[in-house]
Amino acid sequence: MVAKAKAMVAKAKAMVAKAKAMVAKAKAMVAKAEAMVAKAEAMVAKAEAMVAKAEAVVAKYGKDSDEYEKAGAVKKSEKKKPQRKPKS
């Protein structure tokens, strides 16, 4: 009977160790996900800042200005116009 109890205790300890390992792995995954979220939020903030800058340039100089092009956009006059397909 004592041997059986010791075996059950050993099995329980093994299960606890396995559960602790799984918890540690889950915590690592959460930390990695949180880092990815922080990186994505930084990218969104940067993109929003760029959009705000471009909108300010458009408001002040217009979409066909050299300043608009310097901000990283394509001038309205330089954009390719859509071409109609000829009827067959």
C-alpha positions as CSV (number, residue, x, y, z in Angstrom):
1,M,0.0,0.0,0.0
2,V,2.8,2.4,0.9
3,A,4.6,1.6,-2.4
4,K,1.4,2.4,-4.3
5,A,1.0,5.8,-2.5
6,K,4.6,6.6,-3.2
7,A,4.1,5.8,-6.9
8,M,1.0,8.1,-7.0
9,V,3.0,10.9,-5.3
10,A,5.8,10.5,-7.8
11,K,3.2,10.6,-10.7
12,A,1.6,13.7,-9.2
13,K,5.0,15.4,-8.9
14,A,5.7,14.7,-12.5
15,M,2.4,16.1,-13.5
16,V,3.0,19.3,-11.5
17,A,6.5,19.6,-13.1
18,K,4.9,19.2,-16.6
19,A,2.2,21.8,-15.7
20,K,4.9,24.3,-14.5
21,A,6.8,23.8,-17.8
22,M,3.6,24.5,-19.8
23,V,2.9,27.6,-17.7
24,A,6.5,28.9,-18.3
25,K,6.1,28.2,-22.1
26,A,2.8,30.1,-22.1
27,K,4.3,33.0,-20.2
28,A,7.1,33.2,-22.8
29,M,4.5,33.1,-25.6
30,V,2.6,35.9,-23.9
31,A,5.7,38.0,-23.6
32,K,6.6,37.5,-27.3
33,A,3.0,38.5,-28.3
34,E,3.1,41.6,-26.1
35,A,6.4,42.6,-27.8
36,M,4.9,42.1,-31.2
37,V,1.9,44.2,-30.2
38,A,4.2,47.0,-28.9
39,K,6.1,46.9,-32.2
40,A,2.9,47.0,-34.2
41,E,1.6,50.0,-32.2
42,A,4.9,51.8,-32.8
43,M,4.5,51.2,-36.5
44,V,0.9,52.5,-36.5
45,A,2.0,55.6,-34.6
46,K,4.8,56.2,-37.2
47,A,2.3,55.8,-40.0
48,E,-0.2,58.1,-38.4
49,A,2.5,60.7,-38.0
50,M,3.4,60.4,-41.7
51,V,-0.2,60.7,-42.7
52,A,-0.7,63.8,-40.5
53,K,2.5,65.4,-42.1
54,A,1.2,64.6,-45.6
55,E,-2.2,66.1,-44.7
56,A,-0.6,69.2,-43.4
57,V,1.4,69.6,-46.6
58,V,-1.7,69.1,-48.7
59,A,-3.6,71.7,-46.7
60,K,-0.8,74.2,-47.1
61,Y,0.6,73.6,-50.6
62,G,-1.8,71.2,-52.4
63,K,-1.5,67.8,-54.0
64,D,0.4,69.0,-57.0
65,S,3.3,70.8,-55.2
66,D,7.0,70.1,-54.9
67,E,6.5,70.0,-51.1
68,Y,3.9,67.2,-51.4
69,E,6.4,65.3,-53.4
70,K,9.2,65.9,-50.9
71,A,6.9,64.5,-48.2
72,G,7.0,61.2,-50.0
73,A,3.8,61.4,-52.1
74,V,3.3,61.4,-55.9
75,K,2.2,64.7,-57.4
76,K,-1.4,64.6,-58.8
77,S,-0.1,65.7,-62.2
78,E,2.4,62.8,-62.3
79,K,-0.1,60.1,-61.5
80,K,-0.9,57.8,-64.4
81,K,-4.3,58.5,-65.8
82,P,-6.6,55.5,-66.3
83,Q,-6.7,54.3,-69.9
84,R,-9.9,53.1,-71.6
85,K,-9.7,49.8,-73.4
86,P,-10.7,50.2,-77.1
87,K,-13.9,48.5,-78.1
88,S,-13.4,45.4,-80.2
